[in-house]
């Protein structure tokens, strides 16, 4: 018998997560911070315990899918629809203001319009995974702020489609009509499924009664619904997280399928942890040390700018100043989907390799700092959530 070389790595990662988790729990920090730090420690720019960042990132992507699937199960469709104006127009204004802010910076640094648009898009997206995880951990997802944030995050997921199309124009000068057609058709199907869930209120899923007492088949049925709809939206070149969210809403509307939550919860915890670890592994410590002043300045600028842009938009809606500022803080970090935009921008030669590495460091560090930024800001603002 030979010891599998992955076994010592896995055991080491588990004990590092446990150790950091206990330490951070003592100082009242969320587990998300521990996962991110673990990723930095074990990654290729840390001690090099794990170097296969690509496959880890793929496993981590499943964590985002699980997270949105669970959120979908816990979301009241009617409450979500009530916030549609805030979600759509708030997201649109936030993107426009972010691009406008970067454009002012671009005048000083003499950036081209394509770089201004790319960087504006990158900083305008918030982290669905981090924000929802923090809202769930603090039991505030059902609050007024929580529901408003959820609507904005989902609108941002959909906004990635036109963003990629616009950036693609600078890459090829043309956008294939087949891709646009698939995305538009997929969006119509997603909207139709959402409307069906809202109108129907209670949905009956075939064979659900047969699965009621079979725990093994329950697991695979739940996985099939979760990843099946994710794969469908991915085929339409939409966000996999959107498909998972719709799948979760479908399960939530089927009252006889409460077993799904219990069957998948352990897997959700595992894969969400892997996602955050994969983000930490992407942080190039050598590049960060060499450019630390520029990176920290950009991270701070992004956090402050996003906080006040989002707070201003929320204040125009029916939110108080405390609610608006806290929501702005929640949405202040740069999201995980910004990695995709930065990669596409690099492929289109909008930014060079140095600019791409700088973007990766800024995004990763904003995700790492975000939970602490939110906790400190919440105490400073004095925000207390209210159920709706």
C-alpha positions as CSV (number, residue, x, y, z in Angstrom):
1,X,0.0,0.0,0.0
2,X,1.3,3.4,-1.0
3,X,0.2,6.7,0.5
4,X,-1.7,8.9,-1.9
5,X,0.4,12.1,-2.3
6,X,-2.8,14.2,-2.0
7,X,-3.6,12.7,1.4
8,X,-1.0,14.7,3.4
9,X,-2.0,17.8,1.5
10,X,-5.7,17.4,2.3
11,X,-5.0,16.6,6.0
12,X,-2.7,19.7,6.2
13,X,-5.3,21.9,4.7
14,X,-8.0,20.6,7.0
15,X,-5.9,21.3,10.1
16,X,-4.8,24.8,8.8
17,X,-8.5,25.7,8.3
18,X,-9.4,24.4,11.8
19,X,-6.6,26.3,13.4
20,X,-7.3,29.6,11.7
21,X,-11.0,29.1,12.1
22,X,-10.7,28.8,15.9
23,X,-8.3,31.8,16.1
24,X,-10.6,34.0,14.0
25,X,-13.7,32.9,15.9
26,X,-12.1,34.1,19.1
27,X,-11.8,37.6,17.6
28,X,-15.3,37.4,16.1
29,X,-14.3,37.2,12.4
30,X,-16.3,35.1,9.9
31,X,-15.0,31.8,8.5
32,X,-14.7,33.4,5.1
33,X,-11.6,35.3,6.3
34,X,-10.0,32.0,7.4
35,X,-10.7,30.4,4.0
36,X,-9.1,33.3,2.2
37,X,-6.0,33.3,4.4
38,X,-5.7,29.5,4.0
39,X,-5.7,29.9,0.3
40,X,-2.8,32.5,0.5
41,X,-0.8,30.2,2.8
42,X,-1.1,27.0,0.8
43,X,-1.1,28.5,-2.7
44,X,1.8,28.7,-5.2
45,X,2.9,32.1,-3.8
46,X,2.7,30.9,-0.2
47,X,4.3,27.6,1.0
48,X,3.3,25.9,-2.2
49,X,1.4,23.1,-0.6
50,X,-1.1,23.2,-3.6
51,X,-0.1,24.5,-7.0
52,X,-3.0,23.3,-9.1
53,X,-4.9,26.6,-9.0
54,X,-7.0,25.8,-12.1
55,X,-8.6,22.7,-10.8
56,X,-9.1,24.2,-7.4
57,X,-10.8,27.2,-9.0
58,X,-13.2,24.8,-10.9
59,X,-14.1,23.1,-7.6
60,X,-14.6,26.5,-6.1
61,X,-17.0,27.5,-8.8
62,X,-19.2,24.7,-7.6
63,X,-19.3,26.5,-4.3
64,X,-20.9,29.6,-5.8
65,X,-23.4,27.4,-7.5
66,X,-24.4,25.7,-4.2
67,X,-24.5,29.0,-2.4
68,X,-26.9,30.6,-4.9
69,X,-29.0,27.4,-4.9
70,X,-29.5,27.6,-1.2
71,X,-30.3,31.3,-1.4
72,X,-32.9,30.5,-4.1
73,X,-34.6,28.0,-1.7
74,X,-34.8,30.7,1.0
75,X,-35.9,33.5,-1.2
76,X,-39.5,34.8,-1.3
77,X,-40.2,35.5,-5.0
78,X,-42.7,38.2,-4.3
79,X,-40.3,40.1,-2.1
80,X,-37.7,39.9,-4.8
81,X,-40.1,41.3,-7.4
82,X,-41.0,44.2,-5.1
83,X,-37.4,45.4,-5.4
84,X,-37.1,45.1,-9.2
85,X,-36.8,48.9,-9.7
86,X,-34.0,49.1,-7.2
87,X,-32.3,46.1,-8.6
88,X,-32.4,47.1,-12.3
89,X,-32.1,50.9,-12.1
90,X,-29.8,50.9,-9.1
91,X,-27.4,48.5,-10.8
92,X,-27.5,50.5,-14.0
93,X,-26.7,53.8,-12.2
94,X,-24.0,52.1,-10.2
95,X,-22.2,50.9,-13.3
96,X,-22.5,54.3,-15.0
97,X,-21.2,56.1,-11.9
98,X,-18.3,53.6,-11.6
99,X,-17.3,54.1,-15.2
100,X,-17.6,57.9,-14.7
101,X,-15.3,57.8,-11.7
102,X,-12.7,55.8,-13.6
103,X,-13.1,58.2,-16.6
104,X,-12.0,61.1,-14.3
105,X,-9.0,59.1,-13.2
106,X,-8.3,58.2,-16.9
107,X,-8.1,61.9,-17.8
108,X,-5.2,62.2,-15.4
109,X,-3.4,59.0,-16.4
110,X,-4.3,59.4,-20.1
111,X,-6.2,56.1,-20.4
112,X,-8.0,55.1,-23.5
113,X,-11.8,54.8,-23.5
114,X,-11.6,51.0,-23.7
115,X,-9.4,50.8,-20.5
116,X,-11.8,53.2,-18.7
117,X,-14.8,51.0,-19.6
118,X,-13.0,47.8,-18.6
119,X,-11.8,49.1,-15.2
120,X,-15.2,50.7,-14.5
121,X,-17.0,47.4,-15.2
122,X,-14.5,45.5,-13.0
123,X,-15.0,47.7,-9.9
124,X,-18.8,47.9,-10.4
125,X,-19.4,44.2,-9.6
126,X,-19.7,43.1,-6.0
127,X,-19.0,39.7,-4.6
128,X,-22.2,37.5,-4.6
129,X,-20.5,34.8,-2.7
130,X,-19.0,36.9,0.1
131,X,-22.1,39.2,0.6
132,X,-24.6,36.4,0.7
133,X,-22.4,34.3,3.0
134,X,-22.1,37.2,5.4
135,X,-25.9,37.9,5.3
136,X,-26.6,34.2,5.9
137,X,-24.2,34.0,8.8
138,X,-25.7,37.1,10.5
139,X,-29.3,36.0,9.7
140,X,-30.0,39.2,7.8
141,X,-30.8,37.8,4.4
142,X,-34.6,38.3,5.1
143,X,-34.1,41.9,6.2
144,X,-35.0,44.9,4.1
145,X,-31.3,45.5,3.4
146,X,-30.7,41.8,2.7
147,X,-33.5,41.6,0.1
148,X,-32.4,44.8,-1.5
149,X,-28.8,43.6,-1.7
150,X,-29.9,40.2,-3.2
151,X,-31.8,41.9,-6.0
152,X,-28.8,44.1,-6.9
153,X,-26.4,41.1,-6.9
154,X,-28.7,39.1,-9.2
155,X,-29.0,42.1,-11.5
156,X,-25.2,42.4,-11.5
157,X,-24.9,38.8,-12.6
158,X,-27.1,39.5,-15.6
159,X,-25.2,42.7,-16.3
160,X,-22.1,40.6,-17.0
161,X,-23.6,39.6,-20.3
162,X,-23.6,43.1,-21.9
163,X,-20.3,43.9,-20.2
164,X,-18.6,40.9,-21.9
165,X,-20.2,41.9,-25.3
166,X,-18.9,45.5,-25.0
167,X,-15.4,44.3,-24.0
168,X,-15.5,41.8,-26.8
169,X,-16.1,44.6,-29.3
170,X,-12.6,45.8,-28.6
171,X,-11.2,42.3,-29.1
172,X,-12.7,41.4,-32.4
173,X,-14.6,44.5,-33.6
174,X,-17.6,42.3,-34.1
175,X,-20.0,40.4,-31.9
176,X,-21.3,37.1,-33.2
177,X,-25.1,37.2,-33.5
178,X,-25.4,33.5,-32.4
179,X,-24.0,34.4,-29.0
180,X,-26.3,37.3,-28.5
181,X,-29.3,35.3,-29.7
182,X,-28.5,32.5,-27.2
183,X,-28.1,35.0,-24.3
184,X,-31.3,36.8,-25.2
185,X,-33.3,33.6,-25.6
186,X,-31.8,32.2,-22.3
187,X,-32.8,35.4,-20.5
188,X,-36.4,35.1,-21.8
189,X,-36.6,31.5,-20.6
190,X,-35.1,32.5,-17.1
191,X,-37.7,35.3,-16.8
192,X,-40.5,32.9,-17.9
193,X,-39.4,30.4,-15.2
194,X,-39.3,33.1,-12.6
195,X,-42.8,34.3,-13.6
196,X,-44.1,30.7,-13.5
197,X,-42.8,30.3,-9.9
198,X,-44.3,33.6,-8.8
199,X,-47.7,33.0,-10.4
200,X,-47.9,29.3,-9.4
201,X,-46.7,29.9,-5.8
202,X,-46.7,26.1,-5.1
203,X,-45.0,23.8,-7.6
204,X,-45.2,20.0,-7.7
205,X,-42.0,18.3,-8.9
206,X,-42.5,14.9,-10.5
207,X,-41.4,11.9,-8.4
208,X,-40.8,14.0,-5.3
209,X,-43.1,11.7,-3.2
210,X,-41.0,8.7,-4.3
211,X,-37.9,10.4,-3.0
212,X,-39.3,11.5,0.3
213,X,-37.8,8.6,2.3
214,X,-34.9,7.6,0.1
215,X,-31.9,9.7,1.3
216,X,-29.5,8.4,-1.2
217,X,-31.7,9.3,-4.2
218,X,-32.5,12.6,-2.6
219,X,-28.9,13.6,-2.7
220,X,-28.6,12.9,-6.5
221,X,-31.9,14.4,-7.3
222,X,-31.0,17.6,-5.5
223,X,-27.6,17.7,-7.3
224,X,-29.4,17.1,-10.6
225,X,-31.7,20.0,-10.2
226,X,-28.9,22.3,-8.9
227,X,-26.3,21.6,-11.5
228,X,-28.8,20.8,-14.3
229,X,-30.3,24.3,-14.3
230,X,-26.8,25.7,-13.9
231,X,-25.6,23.8,-16.9
232,X,-28.7,25.0,-18.9
233,X,-28.0,28.7,-18.2
234,X,-24.3,28.2,-18.9
235,X,-25.3,26.7,-22.3
236,X,-27.2,29.9,-23.0
237,X,-24.0,31.7,-22.0
238,X,-25.5,33.2,-18.8
239,X,-24.2,32.9,-15.3
240,X,-24.3,29.4,-13.7
241,X,-25.1,31.1,-10.5
242,X,-28.3,32.4,-12.1
243,X,-29.4,28.9,-13.0
244,X,-28.6,27.6,-9.5
245,X,-30.7,30.4,-8.0
246,X,-33.7,29.6,-10.2
247,X,-33.3,25.9,-9.3
248,X,-33.3,26.8,-5.7
249,X,-36.5,29.0,-6.1
250,X,-38.1,26.0,-7.9
251,X,-37.3,23.7,-5.0
252,X,-38.5,26.4,-2.5
253,X,-41.8,26.6,-4.2
254,X,-42.2,22.8,-4.0
255,X,-43.2,22.5,-0.4
256,X,-42.8,18.7,-0.2
257,X,-39.1,18.9,-1.1
258,X,-37.6,20.2,2.2
259,X,-35.2,17.3,2.2
260,X,-33.0,19.0,-0.3
261,X,-31.7,21.4,2.2
262,X,-30.6,18.7,4.6
263,X,-29.1,16.5,1.8
264,X,-26.9,19.2,0.2
265,X,-25.9,21.4,3.2
266,X,-22.6,19.6,4.0
267,X,-21.6,19.7,0.4
268,X,-22.4,23.5,0.3
269,X,-20.1,24.2,3.3
270,X,-17.3,22.2,1.7
271,X,-17.4,23.7,-1.8
272,X,-18.0,27.3,-0.6
273,X,-14.9,26.9,1.5
274,X,-13.0,25.6,-1.5
275,X,-14.2,28.7,-3.5
276,X,-12.8,31.1,-1.0
277,X,-9.6,29.1,-0.7
278,X,-9.2,29.2,-4.5
279,X,-9.5,33.1,-4.4
280,X,-6.8,33.3,-1.8
281,X,-4.5,31.1,-3.9
282,X,-4.7,33.5,-6.8
283,X,-3.0,36.3,-4.8
284,X,0.5,36.7,-6.1
285,X,2.5,37.6,-3.0
286,X,5.7,38.5,-4.9
287,X,3.8,41.0,-7.1
288,X,1.9,42.3,-4.1
289,X,5.1,43.0,-2.2
290,X,6.7,44.7,-5.2
291,X,3.6,46.9,-5.8
292,X,2.1,47.1,-2.3
293,X,1.5,50.8,-2.2
294,X,-0.3,51.0,-5.5
295,X,-2.4,47.9,-4.7
296,X,-3.4,49.1,-1.3
297,X,-4.3,52.6,-2.6
298,X,-6.5,51.1,-5.4
299,X,-8.2,48.7,-3.0
300,X,-9.0,51.5,-0.5
301,X,-10.2,53.7,-3.4
302,X,-12.5,51.0,-4.7
303,X,-13.9,50.2,-1.2
304,X,-14.6,53.9,-0.4
305,X,-15.9,54.7,-3.9
306,X,-18.3,51.7,-4.1
307,X,-19.5,52.4,-0.6
308,X,-20.6,55.9,-1.3
309,X,-21.9,55.3,-4.9
310,X,-24.1,52.5,-3.7
311,X,-25.2,54.4,-0.5
312,X,-26.2,57.4,-2.7
313,X,-28.3,55.2,-5.0
314,X,-30.0,53.4,-2.0
315,X,-30.8,56.7,-0.3
316,X,-32.7,57.8,-3.4
317,X,-34.9,54.7,-2.9
318,X,-36.8,54.2,0.4
319,X,-33.8,53.5,2.5
320,X,-32.6,55.5,5.6
321,X,-29.1,56.8,5.7
322,X,-28.0,54.0,8.1
323,X,-29.5,51.4,5.8
324,X,-28.0,53.0,2.7
325,X,-24.5,53.3,4.1
326,X,-24.5,49.7,5.4
327,X,-25.8,48.4,2.1
328,X,-23.0,50.5,0.4
329,X,-20.5,48.8,2.6
330,X,-21.9,45.4,1.9
331,X,-21.5,46.0,-1.9
332,X,-18.1,47.8,-1.7
333,X,-15.8,45.0,-2.5
334,X,-14.9,43.9,-6.1
335,X,-16.6,40.7,-7.0
336,X,-15.4,37.3,-8.2
337,X,-16.8,37.7,-11.7
338,X,-14.5,40.7,-12.1
339,X,-11.7,38.1,-12.5
340,X,-13.4,37.0,-15.8
341,X,-13.7,40.6,-17.0
342,X,-10.0,41.2,-16.2
343,X,-9.0,38.1,-18.1
344,X,-11.1,39.1,-21.2
345,X,-9.6,42.5,-21.0
346,X,-6.1,41.1,-21.0
347,X,-6.8,38.8,-23.9
348,X,-8.1,41.8,-25.8
349,X,-4.9,43.7,-25.0
350,X,-6.9,46.4,-23.2
351,X,-4.5,45.9,-20.3
352,X,-1.0,44.4,-20.4
353,X,0.3,41.6,-18.1
354,X,1.3,44.0,-15.4
355,X,-2.2,45.5,-15.4
356,X,-3.8,42.1,-15.3
357,X,-1.7,41.0,-12.3
358,X,-2.5,44.3,-10.6
359,X,-6.2,43.7,-11.2
360,X,-5.9,40.2,-9.7
361,X,-4.2,41.5,-6.6
362,X,-6.7,44.4,-6.2
363,X,-9.7,42.1,-6.6
364,X,-8.3,39.4,-4.3
365,X,-7.3,41.8,-1.6
366,X,-10.6,43.6,-1.7
367,X,-12.3,40.2,-1.1
368,X,-10.0,39.4,1.7
369,X,-10.4,42.8,3.5
370,X,-14.2,43.0,2.8
371,X,-15.5,41.0,5.8
372,X,-13.4,43.1,8.2
373,X,-14.4,46.3,6.4
374,X,-18.1,45.4,6.7
375,X,-17.8,44.5,10.4
376,X,-16.0,47.7,11.4
377,X,-18.3,49.8,9.3
378,X,-21.4,48.2,10.7
379,X,-20.2,49.1,14.3
380,X,-19.3,52.7,13.2
381,X,-22.6,53.3,11.5
382,X,-24.5,51.7,14.3
383,X,-26.8,49.7,12.0
384,X,-29.3,47.2,13.4
385,X,-31.3,45.1,10.9
386,X,-35.0,44.9,10.8
387,X,-37.1,42.0,9.5
388,X,-39.5,42.7,6.7
